[in-house]
Amino acid sequence: MRMVVISLIILLAMIGIWAWFYYGSVSPVTTYYRDNLSALTEIVKNEDWGRAREDIKKHTDKWYQVKKMWMFFINQRDIDNIDSSLRQLNIYIENEDKILAQAELEHLMVLFNVIDENECLTLENIF
């Protein structure tokens, strides 16, 4: 009986840590990028390249801060995909390529949505 109680306590602790990580880091970051990348899409659509460069630099810097914590908890392939997409987006904005920049922005938003869905606290993800 004691092993069952200990196992339940460990399980609850793991779910608690998962909830803390999701609601403290994953959800706010994915919401931040979802909102700000949508705004960046409008900036690129209007071809305001100076502002787009400033914004993507700000978002890239924030990503490298987030990445330091996420690399221990999130699938490395997802992190690498976001890194790659951000680098491509930087190049497209530097080259003022509207169509490819818009496509890469959409891809980046999908990547953040995938992380949000994979890490959210649902019964499907628990079991």
N, C-alpha and C positions, 0 to 999 in steps of 0.2 A: 504494500500500500504506500509505503514511504517513497518508493521509486516512481510511482504514478504521480504523486504530489510534486516531487522534484522535477519530473518531466514536464508537467503542466506549468510549473513556475518558469522553467527554462523556455518553454514555448511562448508563454505570455511575455517574457522579457524580450525574446527575439521579435515578436510582433510589435511590441512597444518601441523598440529601436527602429524597426522598419517604418512605423508610423511617424516617429520623430524625424527620421531622415526624409521621408516623403513630404510631410507637411512643412518641414523646416527648410528644405533645400530644393527638392525636385519640383514640387508644385509652384513655388514662387519663381524659380528660374525659368521653367517652361512657359509660365504665364507672361513673364517679362519678355521673353524672346518672341512669343506669339504676338503680343501687342506691338512691340517695337519693330519686328520684321515686317509686319503689315504696314506700319507707317513708312518704313524704308522702301517698301514696294511702291508706295505712292510717290516718294521722292524720286526714285529711279524712273517711274512712269513719266514724271514731269521733266526728267533729264536735268535735275539739279545736282550735277556731279560733285561739286565742292561740298555740299551738305552731305551727300551720300558717302563721300570719303571720310568725313568726320564721324558720321554715325557708325559706319562699319568698323572704324578703328576703335571706337568706344565699345561696341559690341564684342569685338575680338578680344580686347583687353579684359572685359568682364568674363568672357568664356575661359580664358586661360586661368583666371582666379578660381572659377567654378570647377574647372577640369581637375585642379589639384585635389579637391575633396572627392569628386565623383569617381576618380580613377580607382578608388578602393571599393566602390559599391556598385557601379554600373558596368555593364558588359563593355569590354574594351573595344569591340568592333563598333558599337554605337558611338563611342567617344571618337574613334578614328574617323568614322564617317562624317561626324560634325566638323572635326578638324579639316578634313579634306574639302568639305563643302564651303567652309569659311574661307579657306585659301583660294579656292576657285572664285568665290564671290568677290574677294579682294581684287583679283586679277581682272575680272569682268568690269568692275567699277573703275579701276585704274585705266582700263582701255576704253571706257565709256561705251560698253556694249550693252545696250538696253535689253535686248531680247534674252541673251544668255544670263544677264544679271537677274532679270525677273524669274526666269526658270530656276536658277540656283536658289533664289530666295524662297520660292515655293518648296523646293526640295529640302531646304534647311528647316522650314516650318514643319514639314512632314517628319523629319528626323527627330525634332523636339517632341512632336506629338507621339511618336513611337515610344520614346523614353517615358513620357508621361503615362501612357497606357500600360507599358510593361512594369512600371514601378508603383502604380497606384494600388491602394489597399483594397483589394477585392477578394472574394472567396476563390475566384479562379486563380489568382496569383498566389494565394496562400497554399492551396492544395494543388 
